[in-house]
Amino acid sequence: MYIPPRPISRPALIALLRVALRGDGNLLALLPAAAYRMEIGPLGWSRRQTLVVNRPELVRQVLLDPEGIFPKSDLMVNALAPLIGDSIFVSSGETWRRQRAMIDPSLTLMRVNRAFPAMEAGCAAAEATLAEHAARGGRFSLDLAMSHLTADIICRTVFSSGLEHQAAHDVFDAFTVFERCVAQVEIRRLIFDRAWTRVPQKPDVLEACRLIRGHLGALLDGHLAAGAGFDDIASKVIEARDLEGRGFTREELIDQLGVLFLAGHETSASALTWAFFILATQPALVARLRAEIREVVGEGPIGFEHTKRLTFVRNVFRETLRLYPPITFLPRIANEATRLGGTAVRRGALIMVAPWVLHRHRAYWRDPDVFDPDRFLPEREGEMTPGAYIPFGLGPRICAGAAFATIEAVLLIARLFRRFDVHVEAPEEVEPAARLTTRPVRQVMCRVTPAP
């Protein structure tokens, strides 16, 4: 029974003091031990009411939000505005409905059978890079490698071209700065600020956003200059018009394509980093994985039809998403006073739906901290609590790329572990952190060798 890295839960006051003293913005350390047992309750002490919602029917009420009471939280909107503006990921109401109607047709191009060649091309490039690492015996950052790989694939899908290596490195470094320094993860503001307080972002955060948007703008400008020379997601978003015949401005295009790019690569990179780390430290799982590939695929290439039959590989990814959901928290704000179940909710309250907590809740999962891919087998469906597994969200804002991300992960895990063994340096020192996504506190350094 393997328990991968997790924070040690403390009583609420001790958790608060620990986070304040460390000052690293890791929201996981703020979660008290009681959070993993309560159905709904306060997240420690703060000036504004802050509630953790775990009961599945209440989670559904908040995320479906038929009356528009619980939009994206002001903290998240303010944090992401310099990076993705008032785009579909953070907008609400009529603005969100207009954007969604314009973007929806382009999302059909993320159908996995159409996008699969882009996944294969990105994976082939990654195999070549890992073969070079194996030949040299050099160490490299697993986090950066996964970020580069998924950025390359999403670029091929959205922009019809791969992402140049230096650009991928720049985006990874800039997003790391953004996550660590953005005001949303400043615990002091989370505790002491009133609702809807405007928070200025730090210069290094704004510079990171400028760099990322600059790379996206360069990719966009290549499309705009080429006219109708592409049949891809970017072209469809460029061509999109609302009911009044208006399209997106250049800045709005960067906003919307930025959402697709970051959601399509950063979240996948987060999950794959954890999946590769876990497999690297658990050779028995790798042996099962390779045995399944031999049985389903044989010695030939892994095709699209095979990915649907690699059940164990898929369940490894699903269990990774359970223990390390890329989006750790789905914060909402109460626009008006209301009730959730029997709990009074004040106007301006911060409502925290936390997949990290829900996926490890003591009432909903057997051995919740144990990595057990077989819990997703059909014969164990009876153990699952409906609504307690939401790695891609829920409701109208559910991730449109869920199927894309799953097939991508199955292909990458199967192809790369078929050829290589991954060796992590100091695995006992790896620990998770939650800021905007779930990442290791420090980059995971590793080496690769050819599989036997």
PyMOL commands that set and color helices and strands:
alter all, ss='L'
color gray80, all
select helices_A, chain A and resi 12-22+27-30+33-36+56-64+74-84+93-110+112-136+142-159+165-181+183-185+187-192+203-226+233-239+250-281+283-296+304-307+311-323+355-358+373-376+378-383+395-397+402-419+427-429
alter helices_A, ss='H'
color red, helices_A
select strands_A, chain A and resi 40-42+50-53+140-141+330-333+338-340+343-345+350-353+420-424+432-434+438-440+445-450
alter strands_A, ss='S'
color yellow, strands_A
deselect
rebuild
show_as cartoon
